[in-house]
Amino acid sequence: MAHTTVWGLDIGNSAVKAVKVVKVGGEAVIVDFDIIDIYGGDEESDRAVRVQAALRTLTTNHEFAKDPVYLSLPGDLCLFKEFQLPPGSEAKIQDLVLYEAKQQIPFPLEQVEMGWERYDDPSGTGIGVELIAVRKTIVQEILQLTDQFNLNVQGVSVSPVALFNFIHHEFSPQGPTLILDAGYKGTDFVVMHGRHIYSRTIPIAGREITRALENKFKVPFEKAEDLKKNIEQSKQAEKILGVIEPTLRQLSAEVQRTIGFYKSKARGAKLSQCYLLGHTFRLPKMAENLAKQVREAPCTLVEGVNKIQLDRVINPGVFANEFPTMAVAIGLGLQGLDLGELKVNLLPQERKTEIAVSGKRKWGVLSAAAILVALGMSWHHASKERDVLKAAREDADKQAADVRKYEDELKKLAAQPEPMAASEARLQRLARVGRDRGRMLQIYTRLMDLKQKADASKPLFGIDRRVHLTNLYVSRQPFTLGGKELDPIREEYGNNRLKQIETSTNLQGAKGFYADFAKASNVKELPPELRADAPIVVVLSGEILAEGHSTLDELKETLEAMPEVSDVRANHYATDKSHNDFWPQFDWDGLAVSGRPARPVENIRYTSFHLMFRWNPKDDPDVLPKVAQAAPAGPAAKGPAKAPAKKAAPKKTGE
């Protein structure tokens, strides 16, 4: 199961290493980590008590809650077996692996937890399988420890697999690659080739170096450990290096011998590179001496993460100092986030079943709750909308009754020998009120459904584009502004927007929307008897990024492409307003992480804009009043020869 937040927990021989990793945009980000020493040396009789004390400190210092936890087991406690299955056995691969497991594992299968990974057989003759098994008692012991602290363990892997996932994710190596991770009691020797893993544990590491110093200088183990960790600061650095040199040579010899054994099994495959991990390889000249003695491949000392990011709360210096021992814990986190190549999980089957059932139960409850909430919200909104629609219907019915009344009067006037032109025009204007019913909702719906030019599936307005619609004004009656029709809703803007619109040449003057049918220098001077003849004018107000003029141009072009829209005019105004956008942090359940503030993206400057245009549907007969369509006198009047016939149309309708 893939998660978005995971704790990788490596319970080693000398310390507990914990790393919290989250998935952000498909990438891993480390948001927390810690290393808790397991005090008491090599004594095994009370190890469980000492590990328990370390876990208590860890869970006290960090909030685990219900975050998934992935554990690792040391490679030397596990059995690695590889075998090849014949070609064409895809359909029965599970049964064949089980059969081979019975032959390869020297214990009854009911006493082990096991997992396997498939890889491509280098010979190309079959299917390669890597089988990993561990005794159930070992898994149960570690789970008993973590259960005491209510850790939500959802995965148990092994350190070689975690190292494999870490190097694969960070460096994507090509060809056979060697990983050497020098820990406290042993050095993990891991070869990765594609998805194939070969693992051994060399019993030489940091403990043997410390013991060499302990025996030479006759000091306690803890003092010898301090000498090892602080060689570079010691005045006796050369003497200390001389003491540990035989141990280093012994480790190099064991590495070389294990490489030879691997090559004999892998038909002479040549290693292409080697990655060194662990504090031991940070000792002075350690990596250099190993590289000189192990000449199979160039050695790289891994000093930190490559692709994985560090959250801003992580101190890079502290992390770099502790990183060498955390590769296994990070690899566990990658596996839990489904970013690891290998998926081996040795968690007991009964635990897996319990987790699966619990997950379904949880999502079932959440789904039911979501349905109830949705139904409640739908009922609430439906109730409100029903009241609004009821009021609108009553108003529309009243207006429709008036329309029918005025249409009847118009018919009576048309039947008279000499109909009154003024009354006819007045009645026609009043009759348009009924035809406008529902047009505002139509305009609003069409504008809200505008899509981006680059991706027709994404809306044009919204936070993703940072194009925010703040006000929408629709009116056939010209805006007088005297009654504050365009007064902004948000008081913090004062009257700035009103002033900008009020002084706009789009609404008044020789170039205004109404200048073609009203001889008025100002909208306020428009004769009242012509106001019902005005076209529908829409004022779209909003905000875009200060540098988002191209977005405004795109919006204007989108409007101009609409058949109902004409005469689009755009204005934008620089303001001193800026907003802080916040990116909240969520856990794997999709809930905001408590106690961790959202990340602000500061100084996002916005610009106010207004888009004014006419809304002229093809079925709207009232685009312009007749006084604006009259042909000019003189020669220029030749063109519209059929104008008289058009004027006669109303008379024909009235007959």
C-alpha positions in Angstrom: 0.0 0.0 0.0 1.4 3.4 -1.0 1.2 6.2 1.5 2.0 10.0 1.4 3.7 10.1 4.8 5.9 7.3 6.2 8.4 6.8 9.0 11.4 4.6 8.2 12.6 3.0 11.4 16.0 1.3 11.4 16.6 -0.5 14.8 20.3 -1.2 14.5 22.9 -2.7 16.8 24.0 0.6 18.4 21.2 3.1 17.6 17.7 3.6 16.4 17.5 5.7 13.2 14.2 7.3 12.3 13.4 9.4 9.2 10.0 10.8 8.3 9.4 11.2 4.6 6.4 12.7 2.8 5.5 12.6 -0.9 5.0 16.0 -2.5 4.2 16.2 -6.2 5.6 12.6 -6.7 8.9 13.4 -5.0 10.2 12.5 -1.5 10.8 15.2 1.1 12.4 14.5 4.5 10.5 16.5 7.1 11.9 15.0 10.3 14.7 12.6 11.6 16.5 11.5 14.7 19.1 9.0 15.9 18.8 7.6 19.4 21.7 5.6 20.8 21.1 2.2 22.3 23.3 2.3 25.4 24.9 -0.7 27.0 27.5 -2.0 24.5 27.3 -5.6 23.1 25.4 -7.2 26.0 22.5 -9.2 24.4 20.8 -10.4 27.5 19.1 -7.1 28.2 19.0 -5.7 24.6 15.2 -5.7 24.4 15.1 -3.4 27.5 17.7 -1.1 26.0 15.9 -0.9 22.7 12.7 -0.2 24.6 14.4 2.7 26.3 15.6 4.1 23.0 12.1 3.8 21.4 10.6 5.5 24.4 12.9 8.5 23.9 12.1 8.5 20.2 8.3 8.5 20.6 8.5 11.1 23.3 10.5 13.5 21.2 8.5 13.0 18.0 4.8 12.7 17.2 4.1 9.4 15.3 0.3 9.4 15.7 -1.1 7.0 13.1 1.6 7.6 10.5 2.6 4.3 8.8 6.0 2.9 10.0 8.3 0.7 8.0 10.9 -1.4 9.9 14.0 -3.1 8.8 15.7 -6.3 9.9 19.5 -6.8 9.7 20.6 -8.7 6.6 22.5 -11.3 8.6 19.3 -12.5 10.3 17.6 -13.2 6.9 18.1 -16.0 4.4 18.6 -15.0 0.7 18.0 -17.6 -1.9 17.9 -17.2 -5.6 16.7 -19.6 -8.3 15.5 -19.6 -11.9 12.1 -20.7 -13.1 11.6 -22.1 -16.6 10.2 -19.9 -19.4 6.5 -19.7 -19.8 5.7 -20.2 -16.1 4.1 -16.8 -15.6 0.6 -18.2 -14.9 1.9 -20.5 -12.1 4.8 -18.4 -10.8 3.2 -18.1 -7.3 2.9 -21.9 -7.0 6.4 -22.5 -8.3 7.9 -20.0 -5.8 6.1 -21.8 -3.0 7.4 -25.1 -4.2 11.0 -23.8 -4.5 10.7 -22.2 -1.0 9.9 -25.6 0.5 13.1 -27.0 -1.1 15.4 -24.0 -0.4 14.4 -22.9 3.2 15.8 -25.3 5.9 12.7 -24.6 8.2 9.1 -25.5 8.0 7.3 -22.7 6.0 4.9 -22.1 8.9 7.8 -21.0 11.0 9.0 -18.3 8.6 7.9 -15.0 7.0 9.0 -14.8 3.4 8.8 -12.6 0.4 10.2 -12.6 -3.1 11.2 -10.4 -6.0 11.3 -11.3 -9.6 14.1 -10.2 -11.9 15.3 -10.8 -15.4 17.6 -13.8 -15.7 20.9 -12.5 -17.3 21.1 -15.6 -19.4 17.7 -14.9 -20.8 16.6 -18.5 -20.4 14.1 -18.1 -17.6 12.6 -16.1 -14.8 14.9 -15.1 -11.9 13.5 -15.1 -8.4 15.1 -13.7 -5.2 13.6 -15.3 -2.1 14.0 -13.6 1.3 12.9 -15.4 4.5 13.2 -14.8 8.2 12.1 -16.8 11.2 8.7 -15.6 12.6 10.0 -15.3 16.1 12.5 -12.6 15.0 9.6 -10.5 13.4 7.4 -11.1 16.4 10.1 -9.8 18.8 10.5 -6.5 17.0 6.8 -6.0 16.6 6.2 -6.6 20.3 8.6 -3.8 21.0 7.0 -1.3 18.6 3.5 -2.3 19.7 4.3 -1.1 23.2 4.4 2.4 21.7 1.4 2.1 19.4 3.5 2.5 16.3 1.4 1.8 13.2 3.8 -0.7 11.6 2.7 -1.5 8.0 5.9 -2.9 6.6 8.9 -5.0 7.6 11.8 -5.1 5.2 15.5 -6.0 5.4 18.5 -3.6 5.3 19.9 -4.8 2.0 16.6 -4.1 0.3 16.4 -0.7 1.9 19.9 0.1 0.7 19.0 -1.1 -2.8 15.9 1.2 -2.9 17.9 4.2 -1.6 20.7 3.9 -4.2 18.3 3.0 -7.0 16.2 6.1 -6.3 19.1 8.5 -5.7 21.5 7.5 -8.5 19.7 5.2 -10.9 23.0 3.2 -11.5 23.6 1.2 -14.7 25.2 -2.2 -14.7 26.2 -4.3 -11.6 26.7 -1.9 -8.7 28.2 -2.6 -5.3 26.9 -1.0 -2.1 29.1 -1.2 1.0 27.4 0.1 4.2 29.7 -0.2 7.2 27.6 -0.3 10.4 28.5 -1.2 14.0 28.8 -5.0 13.9 29.1 -5.7 10.2 29.4 -4.3 6.7 26.5 -4.9 4.3 27.8 -6.1 1.0 25.0 -5.6 -1.6 25.2 -6.0 -5.4 22.4 -4.6 -7.4 22.0 -5.5 -11.1 18.7 -4.4 -12.6 16.2 -5.8 -10.0 18.5 -8.6 -9.0 20.0 -8.3 -5.5 22.9 -10.2 -4.1 23.6 -9.7 -0.3 26.2 -10.8 2.2 27.2 -9.4 5.6 31.0 -9.0 6.3 31.5 -9.3 10.1 34.0 -6.4 10.1 32.9 -2.8 10.8 33.1 0.0 13.3 33.1 -2.3 16.4 36.3 -4.1 15.3 38.1 -0.7 14.8 37.0 0.4 18.3 38.2 -2.8 19.9 41.6 -2.4 18.2 41.9 1.0 19.9 40.6 -0.4 23.2 43.2 -3.2 23.2 46.1 -1.0 22.1 45.6 2.0 24.4 44.1 0.0 27.3 41.1 2.4 27.6 37.4 1.6 28.1 35.2 0.9 25.1 33.5 4.3 25.3 36.8 6.1 25.3 38.1 4.1 22.4 34.8 5.0 20.5 35.5 8.7 21.1 39.1 8.3 19.8 37.7 6.7 16.6 35.2 9.4 16.0 37.7 12.3 16.6 40.8 11.0 14.9 41.2 14.3 12.9 41.2 16.4 16.0 43.6 14.1 17.9 47.3 15.0 18.3 48.0 11.3 18.0 46.1 10.9 14.6 49.0 9.1 12.9 49.4 6.6 15.7 45.7 5.9 15.8 45.6 5.4 12.1 48.5 3.0 12.4 46.6 1.0 15.0 43.4 0.6 12.9 45.2 0.0 9.6 45.4 -3.8 10.0 41.6 -3.9 10.6 41.0 -1.7 7.5 43.2 -4.0 5.4 41.3 -7.0 6.7 38.0 -5.4 5.7 39.3 -4.6 2.2 40.5 -8.2 1.8 37.1 -9.5 2.8 35.4 -7.2 0.4 37.7 -8.3 -2.4 37.1 -12.0 -1.5 33.3 -11.5 -1.5 33.5 -9.7 -4.9 35.3 -12.8 -6.3 32.7 -15.1 -4.9 29.9 -13.0 -6.5 31.7 -12.9 -9.9 32.0 -16.7 -9.8 28.2 -17.0 -9.3 27.4 -14.2 -11.8 29.4 -15.7 -14.7 32.2 -13.1 -14.4 30.0 -10.0 -14.3 32.1 -6.9 -13.9 31.2 -4.2 -11.3 30.7 -0.8 -12.8 30.6 1.3 -9.7 30.7 1.2 -5.9 28.9 3.4 -3.3 30.2 3.7 0.2 27.9 4.4 3.2 28.4 4.6 7.0 30.5 6.5 9.4 33.3 4.0 9.1 34.1 5.1 5.6 34.3 8.7 6.8 37.4 7.9 8.9 40.5 9.6 7.5 41.9 7.8 4.4 39.4 4.9 4.9 37.6 5.4 1.6 40.9 6.1 -0.3 42.6 3.0 1.1 39.6 0.8 0.3 39.5 2.2 -3.3 43.1 1.4 -3.8 42.7 -2.2 -2.6 39.3 -2.8 -4.3 40.0 -2.0 -7.9 37.0 -3.6 -9.4 35.1 -0.3 -9.8 35.4 3.4 -8.9 34.3 4.1 -5.3 32.0 7.0 -4.4 31.6 8.1 -0.8 27.9 9.1 -0.5 27.8 12.3 1.5 24.1 13.1 1.4 20.8 12.9 -0.6 20.7 13.6 -4.3 17.1 13.7 -5.5 15.3 13.6 -2.1 14.6 17.1 -0.8 15.0 18.4 2.7 12.1 20.3 4.3 13.0 23.9 5.4 12.7 22.8 9.1 15.6 20.5 8.6 19.1 21.9 9.5 21.3 20.9 6.6 24.4 20.8 8.6 23.0 18.5 11.3 21.5 16.3 8.7 24.8 16.0 6.7 26.6 15.0 9.9 24.1 12.2 10.8 23.3 11.1 7.2 25.9 8.2 6.8 23.9 5.9 9.1 20.4 6.8 7.8 20.4 5.3 4.3 18.5 2.2 5.5 15.8 4.3 7.2 15.5 6.6 4.1 15.2 3.5 1.9 12.4 2.2 4.1 10.6 5.5 3.7 10.9 5.3 -0.1 9.4 1.8 -0.1 6.4 3.0 2.0 5.9 5.9 -0.4 5.9 3.4 -3.3 9.1 5.1 -4.6 11.3 2.1 -4.0 12.1 -0.5 -6.7 11.8 -3.6 -4.5 8.6 -4.2 -2.5 9.5 -7.1 -0.1 7.3 -6.9 3.0 7.8 -9.5 5.7 5.0 -8.3 7.9 2.9 -11.3 9.1 0.0 -12.1 6.9 -2.5 -11.7 9.7 -1.3 -8.1 10.2 -1.6 -7.4 6.5 -5.2 -8.7 6.6 -6.0 -6.6 9.6 -4.6 -3.5 8.0 -6.5 -4.1 4.8 -9.8 -4.6 6.7 -9.2 -1.6 8.8 -8.4 0.5 5.8 -11.6 -0.5 4.0 -13.6 0.1 7.2 -12.1 3.5 7.6 -12.8 4.5 4.1 -16.2 3.1 4.3 -17.0 5.2 7.3 -15.5 8.3 5.6 -17.5 7.6 2.4 -20.7 7.2 4.4 -19.9 10.5 6.3 -19.1 12.2 3.0 -22.4 11.1 1.5 -24.3 12.3 4.6 -22.5 15.6 4.5 -23.1 15.9 0.8 -26.8 15.1 1.2 -27.0 17.6 4.0 -25.3 20.3 2.0 -27.3 19.5 -1.1 -30.6 19.7 1.0 -29.4 23.0 2.5 -28.4 24.5 -0.9 -31.5 23.1 -2.6 -33.7 24.6 0.1 -32.1 28.0 -0.4 -32.2 27.7 -4.1 -35.8 26.6 -4.0 -36.7 29.8 -2.0 -34.7 31.9 -4.5 -36.3 30.2 -7.5 -39.8 30.6 -5.9 -39.3 34.4 -5.5 -37.8 34.7 -9.0 -40.7 32.7 -10.4 -43.3 34.9 -8.7 -41.5 38.0 -10.0 -41.2 36.5 -13.5 -44.9 35.6 -13.5 -45.7 39.1 -12.5 -43.5 40.5 -15.3 -44.9 38.1 -17.8 -48.4 39.2 -16.9 -47.4 42.8 -17.5 -45.8 41.8 -20.8 -49.1 40.1 -21.9 -51.0 43.2 -20.8 -48.7 45.5 -22.8 -48.7 43.2 -25.8 -52.5 43.3 -25.8 -52.4 47.1 -25.6 -49.9 47.1 -28.5 -52.3 45.0 -30.6 -55.1 47.4 -29.9 -53.0 50.4 -30.9 -51.7 48.6 -34.0 -55.4 48.0 -35.1 -56.1 51.8 -35.0 -55.9 53.7 -38.3 -53.0 55.8 -37.2 -51.1 54.0 -34.4 -49.2 56.2 -32.0 -45.5 55.7 -32.7 -44.4 56.8 -29.3 -46.7 54.4 -27.5 -45.7 51.6 -29.8 -42.0 52.1 -29.1 -42.7 52.3 -25.3 -44.7 49.1 -25.4 -42.1 47.3 -27.4 -39.4 48.3 -24.9 -41.6 47.0 -22.0 -42.3 43.7 -23.8 -38.5 43.0 -23.9 -38.5 42.6 -20.1 -40.1 39.2 -20.4 -37.7 38.1 -23.1 -34.7 39.0 -20.8 -36.0 36.6 -18.2 -33.3 34.1 -17.3 -30.6 35.8 -19.4 -28.5 36.8 -16.4 -28.2 33.2 -15.3 -27.3 32.2 -18.9 -24.5 34.8 -19.0 -23.2 33.8 -15.6 -23.1 30.1 -16.5 -21.4 30.7 -19.8 -18.7 32.9 -18.2 -18.0 30.5 -15.4 -17.6 27.6 -17.9 -14.8 29.3 -19.8 -11.9 27.0 -20.3 -8.1 27.6 -20.9 -6.9 27.7 -24.4 -4.0 25.4 -23.7 -6.1 22.8 -21.9 -9.8 22.8 -22.6 -10.4 20.6 -19.5 -9.2 23.3 -17.0 -11.3 26.3 -16.0 -10.0 29.8 -16.9 -10.9 31.3 -13.5 -9.5 29.9 -10.3 -6.6 29.8 -7.9 -4.5 27.6 -10.2 -4.2 30.4 -12.7 -4.5 33.1 -10.1 -7.3 34.7 -12.1 -10.0 35.7 -9.6 -13.5 36.9 -10.5 -14.6 39.3 -7.8 -17.7 41.1 -9.3 -20.0 40.5 -12.3 -22.5 43.3 -13.4 -25.1 42.7 -16.0 -27.7 45.2 -17.1 -29.7 46.3 -20.2 -30.4 49.6 -18.4 -27.3 51.9 -18.8 -25.2 52.2 -15.6 -26.0 55.6 -14.1 -23.6 55.1 -11.2 -25.4 57.7 -9.2 -27.2 55.0 -7.3 -23.9 53.2 -6.6 -25.0 50.2 -8.8 -21.3 49.3 -9.2 -20.3 49.9 -5.7 -17.8 47.1 -4.7 -18.9 44.5 -2.3 -15.6 44.4 -0.4 -15.3 47.4 1.8 -11.5 47.3 2.1 -11.2 48.5 -1.5 -13.1 51.7 -0.7 -14.6 53.5 -3.7 -11.5 52.9 -6.0 -13.2 50.5 -8.3 -16.3 52.5 -8.5 -14.3 55.6 -9.5 -12.3 53.6 -12.1 -15.5 52.4 -13.7 -17.4 55.7 -13.4 -14.6 57.6 -15.2 -14.2 54.9 -17.9 -14.7 56.1 -21.5 -16.3 52.7 -22.1 -19.5 53.8 -20.3 -19.7 57.4 -21.4 -18.4 59.9 -24.0 -18.2 59.6 -27.8 -16.7 56.1 -27.6 -19.0 54.7 -24.9 -21.2 51.7 -25.3 -24.3 53.9 -25.6 -23.0 56.6 -27.9 -24.3 54.9 -31.1 -27.9 55.4 -30.2 -28.0 58.2 -27.6 -26.7 61.7 -28.3 -25.5 62.2 -24.8 -22.0 63.0 -23.6 -22.6 61.2 -20.4 -24.5 58.0 -19.5 -26.3 60.0 -16.8 -27.8 62.2 -19.6 -29.3 59.3 -21.4 -33.1 59.9 -21.9 -35.1 57.6 -19.7 -37.3 56.6 -22.6 -34.4 55.0 -24.4 -32.9 53.0 -21.5 -34.9 49.9 -22.2 -33.5 49.9 -25.8 -29.9 49.7 -24.6 -28.0 46.6 -25.4 -27.0 44.2 -22.5 -23.7 45.4 -21.1 -21.5 43.2 -18.9 -18.8 44.4 -16.6 -16.5 41.6 -15.5 -14.2 42.6 -12.5 -11.4 40.7 -11.0 -7.8 40.3 -10.1 -4.8 38.8 -11.9 -1.1 38.7 -11.1 0.6 42.1 -11.6 2.6 40.5 -14.4 -0.3 38.5 -15.8 -1.2 40.7 -18.8 -0.9 37.8 -21.1 -3.5 36.0 -19.1 -5.8 39.0 -19.4 -5.2 39.0 -23.2 -6.1 35.3 -23.3 -9.3 36.1 -21.4 -10.2 38.9 -23.8 -9.5 36.6 -26.8 -11.7 33.9 -25.3 -14.5 36.4 -24.9 -14.2 37.8 -28.4 -14.4 34.2 -29.8 -17.9 33.8 -28.2 -20.7 34.5 -30.7 -22.8 36.3 -28.1 -20.1 38.8 -27.2 -19.0 41.9 -29.1 -17.0 45.1 -28.5 -14.8 43.7 -25.7 -12.8 46.4 -23.8 -10.2 45.6 -21.2 -8.7 47.8 -18.5 -6.3 47.0 -15.7 -5.1 49.1 -12.8 -1.9 48.8 -10.8 -2.7 48.6 -7.1 -0.7 48.4 -3.8 -2.5 45.3 -2.8 -0.6 42.0 -2.3 -1.7 38.7 -0.8 0.0 35.8 0.9 -0.9 32.5 -0.7 -0.7 29.5 1.6 0.2 25.9 0.8 -1.1 23.9 3.8 0.6 20.6 4.6 -1.5 17.4 4.7 -1.0 14.0 6.1 -1.6 10.7 4.3 -5.3 10.8 5.3 -5.7 14.2 3.5 -6.0 16.1 6.8 -4.1 19.3 7.6 -1.1 18.5 9.8 -1.7 20.0 13.2 1.1 22.0 14.8 2.8 22.6 11.5 2.1 26.0 9.8 1.2 26.3 6.1 4.0 27.5 3.9 3.3 31.1 2.8 4.2 32.3 -0.7 4.6 36.0 0.1 4.4 39.2 -1.9 2.0 38.0 -4.6 1.1 41.3 -6.2 -2.3 41.5 -7.9 -3.7 43.9 -10.4 -7.4 44.8 -10.7 -9.0 44.4 -14.1 -12.3 45.2 -15.8 -13.6 43.6 -18.9 -16.6 45.4 -20.5 -18.5 44.0 -23.4 -21.9 43.7 -25.1 -23.9 40.5 -24.8 -25.7 40.2 -28.1 -27.2 36.7 -28.5 -28.3 35.9 -32.1 -31.9 35.6 -31.0 -31.9 39.0 -29.3 -33.9 41.4 -31.5 -33.0 44.4 -29.4 -29.3 44.9 -30.1 -29.7 48.5 -31.1 -32.8 50.7 -31.0 -34.3 51.9 -34.2 -33.1 55.4 -33.7 -29.5 54.1 -34.0 -30.2 52.1 -37.2 -31.7 54.9 -39.2 -29.7 55.5 -42.5 -28.0 58.8 -42.9 -29.3 61.3 -45.4 -27.7 62.0 -48.8 -25.7 59.8 -51.1 -24.5 57.6 -48.3 -28.1 56.3 -47.9 -28.0 54.4 -51.2 -26.7 51.2 -49.7 -29.5 50.1 -47.4 -32.2 50.1 -50.1 -34.4 47.7 -48.2 -34.5 49.8 -45.0 -38.2 50.8 -45.6 -39.2 47.2 -45.8 -37.6 46.5 -42.5 -39.5 49.4 -40.9 -42.7 48.0 -42.2 -42.2 44.7 -40.5 -43.9 45.7 -37.2 -46.9 46.9 -39.1 -47.2 43.5 -40.9 -46.9 41.7 -37.6 -49.6 43.8 -36.0 -52.1 43.1 -38.8 
